[in-house]
Amino acid sequence: MVSIQPPPPAAARREQILSSIDEQGFVRVTELSRRFGISEVTVRADLDALAQSSAVLRIHGGAVPASRPAGLERPFEQSALAASDEKARIGRAAAALVESDQAVVLDVGTTTTAIAMALLARDDLHNVVIITNALNIALALEPVIPRFTVIVTGGTLRPLQHSLVDPLASVVLDQVRGDLVFIGCSGVDAAAGVTNVNLPEADMKRRMLATAARRVVVADSSKLGVAQLSRVVPLDGVDSLITGSEADPAQLERLVAAGLHILTA
């Protein structure tokens, strides 16, 4: 006979929720509902109680730590700690799309960095050109030269993300054509499209998308259903999304209904 464990008491549950928020940087109502076997109404009540005590900050669909206001950009190193396993799987799935003799445009971000690391592991690839505005990605790919050619866009350095933005970055992008482009983002929503926290990087993403024949956005499951400050492109501005198997099925359904092709890693 299988015994069904009752959900933990509210106080204990809220402590666990708070720990998850501190560890992951973001939790979604639907995920907590499945995890604790409670209704979404109860989850929202828990998050509201934590918000009233200034322990968390409520945002659309979930909550973030109170010490980081909603929509505020996190340093690369902090973002890299969140959903690292999921991002690694997304990176491998994206890298599997790359073929020898292709030109690949690679955006800044922790998930696109996971793509770079997966490309490093592919000994079968030759004569691949990587065009990136991420200094950390360029350095990570240095060991694979000369099998790969690495082109850095140049531009103004944003140390928070190790990224290069305009002026000057677009000079290179205006003169190249990619077979594939992988961009990261802060949110993918059926209505808002692909969005980002940072305005200068959002503009770079649009320029990158315009260079390539196949346009792929990569985003871990916490980004789905989220709309941030700067709109990059509507959903019809990309060909496909690669996300993790942790993604909320309801969010996936909305994105598919909006016409987006999705691959889950």
C-alpha positions as CSV (number, residue, x, y, z in Angstrom):
1,M,0.0,0.0,0.0
2,V,1.4,3.4,-1.0
3,S,1.1,6.1,1.6
4,I,0.6,9.7,0.4
5,Q,2.6,12.2,2.3
6,P,0.6,15.3,3.4
7,P,2.0,18.7,2.3
8,P,4.3,20.2,5.0
9,P,2.9,22.8,7.4
10,A,2.7,26.4,6.1
11,A,5.6,27.6,8.1
12,A,7.9,24.8,7.0
13,R,6.8,25.1,3.5
14,R,7.5,28.8,3.3
15,E,11.0,28.2,4.7
16,Q,11.6,25.7,1.9
17,I,10.2,28.2,-0.7
18,L,12.4,30.9,0.6
19,S,15.5,28.6,0.3
20,S,14.6,27.8,-3.3
21,I,14.2,31.5,-4.1
22,D,17.6,32.3,-2.6
23,E,19.2,29.4,-4.4
24,Q,17.6,29.7,-7.8
25,G,17.0,33.5,-7.9
26,F,13.4,32.9,-9.1
27,V,10.5,30.5,-8.5
28,R,7.4,30.0,-10.4
29,V,3.9,29.4,-8.9
30,T,3.2,26.4,-11.1
31,E,6.5,24.7,-10.1
32,L,5.9,25.2,-6.4
33,S,2.3,23.9,-6.8
34,R,3.6,20.6,-8.3
35,R,6.5,20.3,-5.9
36,F,4.4,20.6,-2.7
37,G,1.1,19.1,-4.0
38,I,-0.9,22.2,-3.2
39,S,-3.0,24.5,-5.2
40,E,-1.7,27.6,-7.0
41,V,-3.9,29.7,-4.8
42,T,-2.1,28.4,-1.7
43,V,1.3,29.0,-3.3
44,R,0.3,32.6,-4.1
45,A,-0.8,33.0,-0.5
46,D,2.6,31.7,0.7
47,L,4.5,34.1,-1.6
48,D,2.3,37.0,-0.6
49,A,3.0,36.2,3.1
50,L,6.8,36.1,2.3
51,A,6.5,39.4,0.4
52,Q,4.7,41.1,3.3
53,S,7.6,40.2,5.5
54,S,10.0,41.6,2.9
55,A,11.6,38.3,2.5
56,V,10.8,38.1,-1.3
57,L,9.6,40.3,-4.1
58,R,6.5,39.2,-6.0
59,I,6.7,39.3,-9.7
60,H,4.4,38.0,-12.5
61,G,4.1,34.3,-12.2
62,G,6.4,33.9,-9.1
63,A,8.9,35.6,-6.8
64,V,12.5,36.7,-6.7
65,P,14.7,37.6,-3.7
66,A,13.8,40.9,-2.1
67,S,17.4,42.0,-2.4
68,R,17.2,42.0,-6.2
69,P,14.4,44.1,-7.5
70,A,12.4,42.6,-10.4
71,G,13.9,43.3,-13.8
72,L,17.3,44.2,-12.3
73,E,20.2,42.6,-14.2
74,R,22.3,40.1,-12.3
75,P,26.1,39.6,-12.8
76,F,27.1,36.8,-15.1
77,E,28.7,34.8,-12.3
78,Q,25.5,34.9,-10.2
79,S,23.3,33.9,-13.1
80,A,25.6,31.0,-14.0
81,L,24.7,29.4,-10.6
82,A,21.0,29.2,-11.4
83,A,19.7,26.2,-13.4
84,S,23.2,25.2,-14.3
85,D,22.3,21.6,-15.2
86,E,19.4,22.7,-17.3
87,K,21.5,25.2,-19.1
88,A,24.2,22.6,-19.8
89,R,21.5,20.3,-21.4
90,I,20.2,23.3,-23.5
91,G,23.8,24.0,-24.5
92,R,24.3,20.4,-25.8
93,A,21.0,20.4,-27.7
94,A,21.9,23.7,-29.3
95,A,25.5,22.6,-30.2
96,A,24.1,19.5,-31.8
97,L,22.5,21.7,-34.5
98,V,25.9,23.0,-35.6
99,E,27.7,21.5,-38.6
100,S,31.3,21.8,-39.9
101,D,31.9,24.7,-42.3
102,Q,29.1,26.8,-40.7
103,A,29.2,30.4,-39.4
104,V,27.6,30.6,-36.0
105,V,26.6,33.9,-34.2
106,L,26.7,33.4,-30.5
107,D,25.1,36.0,-28.1
108,V,26.2,36.8,-24.5
109,G,24.8,35.0,-21.5
110,T,25.1,32.0,-19.3
111,T,23.0,29.7,-21.5
112,T,24.9,30.7,-24.7
113,T,28.2,30.1,-22.8
114,A,26.9,26.6,-22.2
115,I,26.6,26.3,-26.0
116,A,30.2,27.3,-26.4
117,M,31.3,24.7,-23.8
118,A,29.3,22.0,-25.7
119,L,30.9,23.1,-29.0
120,L,34.4,22.7,-27.4
121,A,33.5,19.0,-26.6
122,R,32.6,18.3,-30.3
123,D,35.8,16.9,-31.8
124,D,33.9,16.2,-35.1
125,L,33.5,19.9,-36.0
126,H,35.9,21.6,-38.3
127,N,36.1,25.0,-40.0
128,V,33.4,26.5,-37.8
129,V,33.4,30.3,-37.6
130,I,32.1,31.7,-34.3
131,I,31.1,35.4,-34.2
132,T,30.4,36.6,-30.7
133,N,30.1,39.8,-28.6
134,A,30.9,37.9,-25.4
135,L,34.5,38.2,-24.2
136,N,34.2,35.1,-21.9
137,I,32.9,33.0,-24.8
138,A,35.8,34.1,-27.0
139,L,38.3,33.2,-24.3
140,A,36.6,29.8,-23.7
141,L,36.8,28.9,-27.4
142,E,40.5,29.8,-27.6
143,P,41.7,26.2,-27.1
144,V,39.8,25.0,-30.2
145,I,41.6,27.4,-32.6
146,P,42.5,26.8,-35.4
147,R,39.7,24.2,-35.9
148,F,37.4,27.1,-35.2
149,T,37.8,30.7,-36.2
150,V,36.6,33.1,-33.4
151,I,35.6,36.6,-34.4
152,V,34.8,39.2,-31.6
153,T,32.6,42.1,-32.6
154,G,34.3,44.8,-30.7
155,G,32.5,47.7,-29.1
156,T,31.9,49.1,-25.6
157,L,32.5,46.6,-22.7
158,R,29.7,45.9,-20.2
159,P,31.6,44.2,-17.3
160,L,28.4,42.9,-15.7
161,Q,27.9,40.4,-18.6
162,H,31.4,40.5,-20.2
163,S,29.6,41.8,-23.3
164,L,30.4,44.2,-26.1
165,V,27.7,46.5,-27.3
166,D,27.5,49.6,-29.6
167,P,29.0,51.8,-30.7
168,L,31.2,49.8,-33.1
169,A,29.9,46.3,-32.4
170,S,27.4,46.6,-35.2
171,V,30.2,47.4,-37.7
172,V,31.2,43.7,-37.7
173,L,27.6,42.4,-37.6
174,D,26.6,44.5,-40.6
175,Q,29.3,42.7,-42.7
176,V,28.8,39.0,-41.8
177,R,26.2,36.3,-42.6
178,G,25.7,33.5,-40.2
179,D,24.1,30.1,-40.8
180,L,22.9,29.9,-37.3
181,V,22.4,32.5,-34.5
182,F,21.8,31.6,-30.9
183,I,20.6,34.4,-28.6
184,G,19.8,34.4,-24.9
185,C,17.1,36.5,-23.3
186,S,15.5,37.4,-20.0
187,G,12.0,36.3,-21.0
188,V,9.9,34.5,-23.6
189,D,6.2,35.2,-23.6
190,A,3.4,34.3,-26.0
191,A,2.2,37.9,-26.0
192,A,5.3,40.0,-25.4
193,G,7.7,37.9,-27.5
194,V,11.4,37.7,-26.7
195,T,12.4,40.3,-24.1
196,N,15.5,41.3,-22.2
197,V,16.3,43.3,-19.1
198,N,19.1,45.4,-20.7
199,L,18.4,47.8,-23.5
200,P,21.8,48.0,-25.2
201,E,22.1,44.2,-25.3
202,A,18.5,43.9,-26.6
203,D,19.6,46.0,-29.6
204,M,22.6,43.8,-30.2
205,K,20.3,40.7,-30.2
206,R,18.1,42.2,-32.9
207,R,21.2,42.9,-35.0
208,M,22.4,39.3,-34.5
209,L,19.1,37.9,-35.5
210,A,19.2,39.8,-38.7
211,T,22.5,38.2,-39.7
212,A,21.6,34.6,-39.8
213,A,19.5,32.1,-41.9
214,R,18.3,30.2,-38.8
215,R,17.4,32.0,-35.6
216,V,17.3,30.2,-32.3
217,V,16.6,31.6,-28.9
218,V,17.8,29.6,-25.9
219,A,16.2,30.1,-22.5
220,D,15.9,28.0,-19.3
221,S,12.4,27.2,-18.0
222,S,12.3,30.1,-15.5
223,K,12.3,32.5,-18.4
224,L,9.1,31.2,-20.0
225,G,6.0,33.4,-19.5
226,V,8.2,36.3,-18.3
227,A,8.1,39.7,-20.0
228,Q,11.0,42.1,-19.3
229,L,11.7,45.8,-20.1
230,S,13.0,45.7,-23.6
231,R,11.4,43.8,-26.4
232,V,13.9,42.1,-28.7
233,V,11.5,40.6,-31.3
234,P,8.0,39.1,-31.5
235,L,7.9,35.3,-31.6
236,D,7.8,35.3,-35.4
237,G,11.2,36.9,-35.3
238,V,12.8,33.6,-34.3
239,D,12.6,30.1,-35.8
240,S,12.8,28.0,-32.7
241,L,13.2,28.0,-28.9
242,I,15.4,25.5,-27.0
243,T,14.5,25.2,-23.3
244,G,14.7,22.6,-20.6
245,S,12.3,19.7,-19.9
246,E,11.5,21.4,-16.6
247,A,9.4,23.9,-18.5
248,D,5.8,24.4,-17.5
249,P,3.6,22.5,-20.0
250,A,1.0,25.3,-19.9
251,Q,3.6,27.9,-20.9
252,L,4.8,25.6,-23.7
253,E,1.3,25.2,-25.0
254,R,0.9,29.0,-25.1
255,L,4.1,29.4,-27.0
256,V,3.3,26.6,-29.5
257,A,-0.2,28.1,-30.0
258,A,1.5,31.4,-30.8
259,G,3.5,29.6,-33.6
260,L,6.8,29.0,-32.0
261,H,8.7,25.8,-32.7
262,I,10.1,24.4,-29.4
263,L,12.8,21.8,-28.6
264,T,13.2,20.6,-25.0
265,A,16.5,19.4,-23.6
